[in-house]
Amino acid sequence: MKCLAVALSVASSSFLFAATPEKFSTSAGELQLTPIQHASLMIQAAGKVIYIDPALGRYEGLPQADYILITDIHGDHLAPTVVEKLRKPDTVILAPKAVADKLTGCTVISNGETKTVGAFQVEAIPMYNLKPAANGTIFHDKGRGNGYVLTYGGKRLYFSGDTEGTPEMKALRNIDVAFVCMNLPYTMTPEAAAEAVRAFHPAIVYPYHYSQSDLSVFAKALAGTGIDVRLREWYPK
């Protein structure tokens, strides 16, 4: 999937360089989350390093992984060469079976399952298309990929992966921080993403995996809901 840089301007919202870490307080200490590019990001907490979908972006100078979570088989989520650079002999990789079929050394986690790695609890959330795209293609079949809810120190962080606003997403509860995708024809529109976010009402939401989507539409659709919409630049020049 081709990723393009986008120029965005929304009143009262600030855009930060993609490598700027986001910091969250938890009962177990600080958690830092660093956007890398598109759907790729790094989490640092409890002295551990977690990558989610390390695929796009630059990884020179970044630490190796203790844990890696992969959502799907597409090249903007699964890049075996990047994984090999980041993994150590004891790195734990959690991924759906479709990914494990393409990448050695994975621990399979399927929709609805929960696994604990170190101080982190990982729940696999279904991610899929509700209907075919205009050309009749279903880009994400139900059951193939995972979104994830990562819990650490009482904080619950949701990473949608590639999905539409499914019943499973809308049924989420007690999400502190959500990362929600939007880009056609692969996932959903900003309006559909905002509708789904309103349903599960996270305290904070970051649009990611958005390509050329108009984030101002997403932000305006959530105005007045009490949800903290944080816009960041996920496509560094």
Summary of the structure (lengths in Angstrom):
residues: 237
radius of gyration: 16.4
end to end distance: 17.6
largest distance: 47.9
contacts: 807
relative contact order: 0.17
helix: 14%
strand: 31%
